Structures are given as C-alpha cells and as structure tokens.
C-alpha cells in the first residue's frame, strides 16, 4: 500500500501529528464525507516492574480521516486493537475469549444430566475455535484492511499508509503532507494524560 512519511510536531517533549489535508470524500467508498474516523498508534516507552505488576507509560498518536456514515463504525472497530496498544491487545486476544469460553462451559456443566459428554466436548472445542478464530480474523482485518494505518515511528517522523490511492496522490501532489498546528492547552493536557504510567488510551 502507498505510504508517506509525515513530520511530527514537537513541543516541550510532547509529539503529535497535525491534521492531514484530505479531500472531503470517504476513503473507503469515495462517497461524500459525512463523518471522521481515527487511525491510532500507541508507543510504549517506559516500563516499571513491581512484581507481580507491570506499569508502563505510552505515547499516543492518532490522525483523523474522512469517511461516510456507513463506514465510520467499521473503521473505528478496525482501529480498536491499535488504539489499545500492542500489550493490551495481546492480553485481550488471550483473555477475552477465555473468559467467554469458561462462562459458557460452566453454564453447560450446570446441565450435565441433560447434555451428554460427547456433545459437551464437541461444544467446548467448537466454541474455542470460533472465539479465538474470530478474534484472530478481527486482528488480521485491523492490520490489513484499515483505510489508514500508522507505523514506523521515529524520533521526528511517522509513516502514514493510505489504501485509497486517489487520496494518497492528492496528499502527495499537495507538496505539504500536513498543515502544522500550534499547540493548545487541551492538546497538551491530553498528551500529559496519555503519558501517565499504565495508560495506553484515555478512553
């Protein structure tokens, strides 16, 4: 997919991405713009270990892009793993299906006299495949099907990958990938919050 390197805005040690210069159409279907979705990247930059607990601080980057109302929810759903960060996303992939699976199995065990043993074993195996398989497909879709993806973070730049080639050519031909925005108190407050230990997302 085509990508472009965008220079980060830096102020007092905080880094962020200025809004990109998009055309007002949906990056999924090229329909007129009706809403915005976000592409996110969480960068863990410090770890503190207090056995058995692990705390970390993170930098949070996001960029908004235009979508239609039909694709807004899908794009934000695909961005959920990136918005939570790699650490939290991996824990969710491991634990969330396990909790659902265990709850369902305990519910079935309450009716052991009704459900035969082979059926319980088949149900447990099928449910495990569906849960972890569904989570894996979701994460793969989030990795490869997002209209905009952030990656390759360096000290001064970040890579923005854009699936829509028309939108990419517009940004590339504009000569200026983004319009620099001066820092404001609300932005700096959010940045300070996102760098607190153990937080990877303010929501």
Secondary structure, DSSP 8 states (H G I E B T S, - for coil): --EEEEE-EEETTEEE---B---SB-TTT--B--EEEEEEEEEEEEEEEETTEEEEEEEEEEEEEEE-HHHHHHHHHHTHHHHHHHHHHHHHHHHHHHHHHHHHHHHHHTTTTTS-HHHHHHHHHHHHHHHHHHHHHHHHHHHHS-SEEEE---SSEEEEEES-HHHHHHHHHHS-SB------HHHHHHHHHHTSTTBS---
